[in-house]
Amino acid sequence: MLIFNKQLCNIIVISLIILFVAITLSLTINVNDVNALSSSSVKSIHGHLPYLTFDNGITKINDTDSLLGITLSDNTIIRPSKDVSSEDNPIILPNTADTFENIQTIVPLANKGNNNYPNVNLNTLIDEPYNYFIDEDGDSGAKVTGNISIKWKNYQSSPIYPYKIEERDITDLVKNNPKMKLNPCNGIYKLIINTTNGYIKTKYGLPNYSEFSDGNHTYYIKPNAEQAFVCYAQPNIVYHSGFEPGFYDGTTWTNYQGYRVFSPSNSGNYSGQSSITKNNFPSTGADGLYFYLTLAGIIPEKVVEINGNIIRSDENSNISLVLNAGKTSYWSASKWRAGSKNTKGKFVGTHWNKGIEPAVKVTLNGPKFDSTNKDFKPVTFKIYADKAKSQLLYEFRLMRWYIVQPEVEYENQMAAINYCQKLGVNYRLPDVNDFTNANETNVGWSNGFPGQGDKYARQLSYQDNARWIGGLFNEWGCLANGASIIGKDKYTNGLCSGYPSTNWDSYYYWTKSTALNSNDYGKGLLVFSGYGRPVLYDASPNYIRRVACVTP
């Protein structure tokens, strides 16, 4: 009986040992499972922040800095914290074919389904059609708050101050034309992005929350030009059609910019109206006059470095050019407001354009009234974009040269004719059409540009059966060397300032043309240099009559 109990005890002990081992193994496995679960949970807790993206994760947006960022066509990401762009140091787009839609922001364009462009509620970006939300840990239940908006700007003429170039809002243009290329000749573009307070949050996972504060940033952007070219040739922009009704712009003239350049080369053929688009400004010249070349694909300093400060023609001319790098002028004019029967007229305000554009300043040097050598013959000038002089940047040909006599008043037409004859070398007193392309029915003058009124059209001159249609004033604008020069009166309809270093010190210049209307037949005609209007020499006692001569 005792033996049996001993065997039973051994069996029980062994069974308990086996049971203990089994329980221990089970606990170990469970503990490992718990540890594994714990490890997985820790990994989730230390995962990735949720973010928004519009390019499949290349650009990750989860804070204010990234929310206000942009991505270019080469996937370059620019954020406010790293952006140093300015009007003088813009972001140059990577490709010449870049359009507005190639400059990506978090705000979808209208052609991507955003009917609220240029605004967007960020929560609408989570789902179709955008699916901008990504959580790399697979966490779901996303919510995004906040609003963001953008605005595009560049420069244009002011509708209030006709001679001021100011910013214009082109956001609607971008909205309706997202595939439009940015124009290198339109100057610097500004992209302004604004955001409100907001956050990105997921229901599960840690970290599951990031926030951003309200803020804004402005990017200054310049298109990439494939090669160097001239956008505009800009003499004095005063006057043109933006000033008041009655002014007219020619085929190639752009208000507040100057003459559009269609080709760097100059045909040299000035026969007929069609030649206007085949030749470059200017075809007329006088000592000290200057104009600006606004550029794309090359900076003014480089042009001066390549060509030098002084350019002479290969045609053995005593005319030369002086080149300087700088910015366009603050051309200005004051506008006359006529008075009523009981009030006097007055000049009101000064209008100007904002001299913001980098440009090459081109100044003409040549014979003037006190020069020993006054010879002139038509001459061509070329400006290049490369040292080898294989890439022509701009070419023009001077066909006529003018010499003005300052500080001397000529009371009659014959005295003016005699002065020009004494200059020699084929100088003569100009006809009306050597100064302007305007017509004036009040004095019977109709030899100007067909259909043109009593003010010039800003365009190049051309020849009609060897007779010039237009000249110095319509090409160069107001020539006055200061806004307070002598000869101002209410009949001028305004004061303008043109070329301060020149001898053009009056508004009225003699011509050898005469009135053809019945009442004033045979009377000598002057031309007002401000906007090229032909007038009778005795129309006002305030006229200070000067002489300028032309050749050939």
Residue pairs with C-beta under 8 A, 6 or more apart in sequence:
44 137
44 205
44 206
45 205
45 206
46 206
47 136
47 137
47 139
47 205
47 206
47 207
48 135
48 136
48 137
48 207
49 62
49 200
49 207
49 210
50 62
50 133
50 134
50 135
50 139
50 142
50 200
50 201
50 202
50 208
50 210
51 60
51 61
51 62
51 66
51 133
51 134
51 135
51 200
51 210
52 60
52 61
52 62
52 106
52 122
52 125
52 132
52 133
52 134
52 144
52 200
53 59
53 60
53 61
53 132
53 134
54 71
54 104
54 105
54 106
54 108
54 130
54 132
55 71
55 75
55 104
57 134
58 71
58 75
58 77
59 66
59 69
59 71
59 77
59 104
60 66
60 134
61 67
61 69
61 106
62 200
62 210
62 212
63 210
63 211
63 212
64 195
64 212
64 213
64 215
65 79
65 80
65 81
66 79
67 106
67 148
67 195
67 212
68 79
68 80
68 193
68 195
68 215
68 216
68 217
69 77
69 78
69 79
69 80
69 105
70 77
70 78
70 103
70 104
70 105
70 191
70 193
70 219
71 77
71 78
71 103
71 104
72 78
72 91
72 93
72 94
72 98
72 102
72 103
72 104
73 93
73 94
73 95
73 98
73 102
73 103
74 94
74 95
76 94
78 91
78 219
80 215
80 217
83 91
83 217
83 219
85 91
85 219
85 220
85 221
86 220
87 188
87 220
87 356
89 220
90 188
90 220
90 221
90 222
91 219
91 220
91 221
91 222
92 222
92 224
93 102
93 103
93 182
93 221
93 222
93 223
93 224
94 224
95 102
95 224
96 223
96 224
96 225
96 226
97 181
98 181
98 182
98 223
98 224
99 178
99 179
99 180
99 181
99 182
100 109
100 152
100 174
100 177
100 178
100 179
100 180
100 182
101 109
101 111
101 178
101 179
103 191
103 221
105 150
105 191
105 193
106 120
106 122
106 125
106 132
106 148
107 114
107 117
107 118
107 119
107 120
107 148
107 149
107 150
107 193
108 114
108 117
108 120
108 125
108 130
109 117
109 174
109 175
109 178
110 117
110 175
110 176
110 178
111 178
111 179
112 129
112 130
113 129
113 130
114 120
117 175
118 149
118 150
118 151
118 152
118 171
118 174
118 175
119 147
119 148
119 149
120 147
120 148
120 149
121 146
121 147
122 144
122 145
122 146
122 147
122 148
122 198
123 143
123 144
123 145
124 130
125 132
125 133
125 144
126 132
126 133
126 142
126 143
126 144
133 142
133 144
133 200
135 142
135 202
135 205
137 205
138 205
139 202
139 203
139 204
139 205
139 208
140 202
140 203
140 204
141 202
141 203
141 204
142 200
142 201
142 202
142 203
143 200
143 201
143 202
144 198
144 199
144 200
144 201
145 197
145 198
145 199
146 195
146 196
146 197
146 198
146 199
146 212
147 195
147 196
147 198
148 193
148 194
148 195
148 196
149 193
149 194
149 195
150 171
150 191
150 192
150 193
150 194
151 169
151 171
151 191
151 192
151 194
152 169
152 170
152 171
152 173
152 174
152 189
152 190
152 191
152 192
153 167
153 168
153 169
153 170
153 171
153 189
153 190
153 192
154 167
154 168
154 170
154 186
154 187
154 188
154 189
154 190
155 165
155 166
155 167
155 168
155 186
155 187
155 188
155 354
155 356
156 165
156 166
156 168
156 256
157 164
157 165
157 166
157 242
157 255
157 256
157 353
158 164
158 165
158 166
161 349
161 351
161 352
162 242
162 243
162 244
162 351
163 237
163 238
163 242
163 243
163 256
163 331
163 332
163 333
163 351
163 352
163 353
164 351
164 352
164 353
164 354
165 256
165 353
165 354
165 356
166 354
167 190
170 189
173 180
174 180
181 223
182 189
182 221
182 223
183 223
184 222
184 223
184 224
184 225
184 231
184 296
184 297
185 231
185 232
185 294
185 296
186 223
187 356
187 357
188 220
188 221
188 222
189 220
189 221
189 222
189 223
190 218
190 219
190 220
190 221
191 218
191 219
191 221
192 216
192 217
192 218
192 219
193 216
193 217
193 218
193 219
194 214
194 215
194 216
195 212
195 214
195 215
195 216
196 214
197 211
197 212
197 213
197 214
198 211
198 212
199 209
199 210
199 211
199 212
200 209
200 210
200 211
201 208
201 209
201 210
202 208
202 209
223 296
225 296
225 297
225 298
226 297
227 297
227 385
227 391
228 295
228 296
228 297
228 298
228 385
228 391
228 393
229 261
229 264
229 295
229 296
229 297
229 385
229 393
230 261
230 264
230 293
230 294
230 295
230 296
230 393
230 394
231 257
231 260
231 261
231 294
231 295
231 296
232 254
232 257
232 258
232 259
232 260
232 261
232 292
232 293
232 294
233 258
233 259
233 261
233 280
233 281
233 282
233 291
233 292
233 293
233 394
233 396
234 257
234 258
234 259
234 291
234 292
234 293
234 294
234 328
234 359
235 258
235 281
235 282
235 289
235 290
235 291
235 292
235 475
235 476
235 477
236 329
236 331
236 476
236 477
236 478
236 479
236 496
236 498
236 499
237 255
237 256
237 257
237 258
237 331
237 353
237 477
238 331
238 332
238 333
238 477
238 478
238 496
238 497
238 498
238 530
239 247
239 333
239 455
239 458
239 477
239 478
239 494
239 496
239 530
239 531
240 247
240 249
240 253
240 255
240 256
240 458
240 477
241 247
241 248
241 249
241 255
242 255
242 256
243 333
243 335
243 351
243 494
244 335
246 453
246 454
246 455
247 455
247 531
248 452
248 453
248 455
248 456
248 457
248 458
249 255
249 457
249 458
249 459
250 276
250 457
250 458
250 459
250 460
250 474
251 276
251 277
251 459
252 259
252 260
252 262
252 276
252 277
252 459
252 460
253 259
253 260
253 457
253 458
253 459
254 260
256 353
257 294
258 281
258 291
258 292
258 294
259 280
259 281
259 460
261 280
261 394
262 277
262 278
263 278
263 280
264 280
264 392
264 393
264 394
264 395
265 392
265 395
266 278
266 279
266 280
266 380
266 395
266 396
266 397
267 275
267 278
267 279
268 279
268 380
268 397
269 275
269 278
269 279
270 279
270 283
270 399
270 461
270 462
270 463
271 462
271 463
272 462
272 463
272 464
273 462
275 460
275 462
275 463
276 459
276 460
276 462
279 396
279 397
279 460
280 394
280 395
280 396
280 460
281 291
281 396
281 460
281 475
282 289
282 291
282 396
282 398
282 460
282 475
282 476
283 396
283 397
283 398
283 399
283 400
283 460
283 461
283 475
284 398
284 399
284 400
284 401
284 402
284 461
284 471
284 472
284 475
284 476
285 319
285 364
285 366
285 398
285 400
285 401
285 402
286 364
286 366
286 368
286 401
286 402
286 403
286 404
286 472
286 502
286 504
286 548
287 364
287 365
287 366
287 367
287 368
287 403
287 502
287 503
288 363
288 364
288 365
288 368
288 499
288 501
288 502
288 503
289 363
289 364
289 476
289 479
289 499
289 502
290 361
290 362
290 363
290 364
290 499
291 361
291 362
291 476
292 328
292 329
292 357
292 359
292 360
292 361
292 362
293 303
293 359
293 360
293 362
293 383
293 393
293 394
294 328
294 357
294 358
294 359
295 303
295 358
295 359
295 360
297 385
298 385
298 393
299 325
299 358
300 325
300 326
300 358
300 359
300 360
301 325
303 323
303 325
303 360
303 383
303 385
303 393
304 323
304 324
304 325
304 360
306 384
306 385
306 386
306 387
307 323
307 383
307 384
308 323
309 322
309 323
309 324
310 320
310 321
310 322
310 323
311 320
311 321
311 322
311 323
311 381
311 382
311 383
312 320
312 321
313 319
313 320
313 379
313 380
313 381
315 377
315 379
315 380
317 376
317 377
317 379
318 366
318 367
318 373
318 375
318 376
319 364
319 365
319 366
319 367
319 376
319 379
319 398
319 401
320 365
320 366
321 362
321 363
321 364
321 365
321 381
321 383
322 362
322 363
322 365
323 360
323 361
323 362
323 383
324 360
324 361
324 363
325 358
325 360
325 361
326 358
326 359
326 360
326 361
327 355
327 356
327 357
327 358
327 359
328 353
328 355
328 356
328 357
328 359
329 355
330 352
330 353
330 354
330 355
331 352
331 353
331 477
331 497
331 498
332 350
332 351
332 352
332 483
332 496
332 497
333 350
333 351
333 352
333 478
333 483
333 494
333 495
333 496
333 497
334 347
334 348
334 349
334 350
334 351
334 483
334 494
334 495
334 496
335 347
335 348
335 349
335 351
335 494
336 345
336 346
336 347
336 348
336 490
336 492
336 493
336 494
336 495
337 345
337 346
337 347
337 348
338 345
338 490
339 345
339 346
345 490
347 494
347 495
360 383
362 383
364 398
366 376
366 401
367 373
367 374
367 375
367 376
367 401
367 403
368 403
368 404
368 503
369 403
369 404
369 405
369 406
369 503
374 403
374 423
374 424
374 425
374 427
375 425
376 401
376 425
376 551
376 552
377 552
378 397
378 398
378 399
379 397
379 398
380 395
380 396
380 397
380 398
381 395
381 396
381 397
381 398
382 389
382 392
382 394
382 395
383 392
383 393
383 394
383 395
384 390
384 391
384 392
384 393
385 391
385 392
385 393
399 461
400 434
400 468
400 471
400 472
400 550
400 551
400 552
401 550
401 551
402 430
402 472
402 548
402 549
402 550
403 423
403 427
403 548
403 549
403 550
404 502
404 503
404 504
404 509
404 546
404 547
404 548
404 549
405 419
405 503
405 546
405 547
405 548
405 549
406 503
406 504
406 505
406 546
407 505
408 546
408 547
409 544
409 545
409 546
410 416
410 419
410 510
410 545
410 546
410 547
411 545
412 524
412 537
413 429
413 510
413 512
413 514
413 524
413 537
416 429
416 510
416 512
416 545
416 547
417 429
417 512
419 429
419 547
419 549
420 427
420 428
420 429
420 547
420 549
420 550
421 427
421 428
423 549
425 551
426 551
426 552
427 549
427 550
427 551
428 512
428 549
428 550
428 551
429 510
429 511
429 512
429 547
429 549
429 550
430 471
430 509
430 511
430 512
430 548
430 549
430 550
431 447
431 468
431 511
431 512
431 513
432 445
432 447
432 448
432 511
432 513
432 525
432 527
432 534
433 447
433 448
433 467
433 468
433 469
433 470
433 471
433 513
434 468
434 471
434 472
434 511
434 550
435 471
435 472
435 473
435 474
435 509
435 511
435 527
435 529
435 532
436 448
436 456
436 470
436 471
436 473
436 474
436 527
436 532
436 533
436 534
437 448
437 449
437 452
437 456
437 457
437 459
437 461
437 469
437 470
437 471
437 474
437 532
438 445
438 448
438 449
438 452
438 453
438 454
438 455
438 456
438 457
438 474
438 531
438 532
438 533
438 534
439 445
439 446
439 447
439 448
439 449
439 452
439 453
439 454
439 534
440 454
440 533
440 534
440 535
441 454
441 517
442 454
442 517
443 515
443 516
443 517
443 520
443 523
443 525
443 534
443 535
443 536
444 515
444 516
444 517
444 520
444 521
445 513
445 515
445 516
445 525
445 534
447 467
447 469
448 456
448 469
448 470
449 457
449 459
449 469
449 470
454 533
454 534
455 531
455 532
455 533
456 470
456 473
456 474
456 531
456 532
456 533
457 470
457 474
458 474
458 475
458 477
459 470
459 474
459 475
460 470
460 475
461 468
461 469
461 470
461 471
461 474
461 475
462 468
462 469
462 470
463 469
471 550
472 479
472 548
472 550
473 479
473 527
473 529
473 531
473 532
474 532
476 498
476 499
477 496
477 498
478 496
478 497
478 498
478 529
478 530
478 531
479 498
479 499
479 502
479 504
479 529
480 495
480 496
480 497
480 498
480 499
480 504
480 505
480 506
480 507
480 529
480 530
481 497
481 498
481 499
481 500
481 501
481 502
481 503
481 504
481 505
482 497
482 500
482 505
483 495
483 496
483 497
484 495
485 505
485 506
485 507
486 505
486 506
486 544
487 506
487 507
487 508
487 542
487 543
487 544
488 495
488 507
488 542
489 540
489 542
489 543
491 535
491 539
491 540
491 542
492 507
492 528
492 530
493 530
493 531
494 530
495 530
496 530
498 504
504 529
504 548
505 546
506 529
506 544
506 545
506 546
507 528
507 529
507 530
507 544
508 526
508 527
508 528
508 529
508 535
508 543
508 544
508 545
508 546
509 526
509 527
509 529
509 545
509 546
509 547
509 548
510 524
510 526
510 537
510 545
510 546
510 547
511 524
511 525
511 526
511 527
511 534
512 524
513 524
513 525
513 534
514 521
514 522
514 523
514 524
514 525
515 521
515 522
515 523
515 524
515 525
515 536
520 536
523 536
523 537
523 538
524 536
524 537
525 534
525 535
525 536
525 537
526 534
526 535
526 536
526 537
526 543
526 545
527 533
527 534
527 535
528 535
535 543
537 543
537 545
